[in-house]
Amino acid sequence: MFREAGSHGFASSRSLTPRPQTTDALLSMDDSGSRMPLEDLVDDGSVRITGFVSAGDGVGRTSEGRVVFVEGGIPGERVELIDVRTHKKVLRARAGKIIEAGSDRVEPRCPHFGICGGCRWQHVRYSAQLDAKRQIIFDALKRIGGISLSEEIRIVPSPDPYAYRARARWVEFGGTLGFRVRGSKSVSPVEVCPVLVGSAEAALKERVAESEEAGLRVEDAARRGKRQRVKEWVVTAGSEGKALVSPSLAGRSARGRRQTPGSVLIEVGDESLRASGESFLQGNALLWEALAKAVRAECMSGLEDVASTHFAELYAGIGFFTLGLAREFAGGVALESDRSALADLKFNLRRANLDDRVDVLAGRVETRGDLTARIASGRVLLVDPPRIGLAPALREAIAAGGPERIVYVSCDPATLARDLRELGSIGYEVATIRAFDLFPQTPHVESIVRLERS
């Protein structure tokens, strides 16, 4: 059984903790802030891991039946618990010594694993990651959505569980460039990142070198009492071997003037799309084509008159799915709120000579007064919302607009399950569900669900 958990740092598979073990590590702090001896919480200081929770921690039970979430634990293992602490009705801990190792533990490829706040599952065999993600989706649908599936969820694996990521965010502070430490505002210096595609990792190394060259200037500024600023950078890798590094947060200069973020071209099957540095982009470059094809197939499945059917797409982004749909359907509408992505969407449609087939709308679903009418204009509705899922205003518009089919692309099983439950209450039934592993080495997973109006 899987249960939700908050996110904490993860441990390296070798030591399973970047910090040395001390006597304090064998103590726990209860909710009132007082220290408690470990033996008062766990009888022998260890636990057997029986599964994963959706945030990526292992889960087990003490001999007294208390649930414990364990960073770095893998199902089938018995691990020593360190840094045990109580949180509401459960315990949280990190895995120390591996008392009984499981067959799914592997050596992480990244030297920063256990400190960097990015990957959580590099110590887990890839096939076991896929099995866990199926179960995370299955459990969320059953527990939150009230949906019991009779068939196993199909998941499309990444062709390579490393060297797949085309987009990442770096933080630079005080001459240090890297990623956030999990659960902290601290910056973990990073020199390599094996989940990045080659051009993005090369850009990282180049930026690290530039940061090191600027180190003396940063130290001089600190000695002079000047306040050091936190900078965030976004790297976006294109299909032509080029990686763009651009400032985050709307690319504003010190005087507030908007800077041109630059762009790269990505290839999604037969489509060539411009992606600006500020625009959202699906992260796994190795699955771009397969994901776009799968969404298009679900939108068209069983329709005999696609060429005379219209679609509506919300959260359209740069047109990752839009162009393919525009080539198959009679036409449609596409809504996007982000200014950078909206500009890319319009550019990509014009470049493909498809701008006369799609009515591009600017704005948020929460504030579009004509949302119901726009949804009603298409028989098929495609939604690819952010992690928080569908806004209440959108669920109301769907109920009023009544599209025959909804294709829902989700990066969060919990919010997906919630929304499927709500859509079920207004007459939609799940027809198909499949998953794509866009995020190897992490517990995150992408889902595609097709719903039909009953």
Beta strands, then each sheet from edge to edge (+ up, - down):
strand 1: 27-29
strand 2: 35-37
strand 3: 46-52
strand 4: 58-61
strand 5: 67-71
strand 6: 78-87
strand 7: 90-100
strand 8: 154-156
strand 9: 167-173
strand 10: 176-180
strand 11: 187-189
strand 12: 231-237
strand 13: 243-247
strand 14: 263-268
strand 15: 271-276
strand 16: 310-314
strand 17: 331-336
strand 18: 358-362
strand 19: 380-383
strand 20: 405-410
strand 21: 428-436
strand 22: 446-453
sheet 1: 1+ 2-
sheet 2: 3+ 4- 5+ 7+ 6- 3+
sheet 3: 8+ 21+ 22- 20+ 19+ 16+ 17+ 18+
sheet 4: 11+ 10- 9+ 12- 13+
sheet 5: 14+ 15-
end
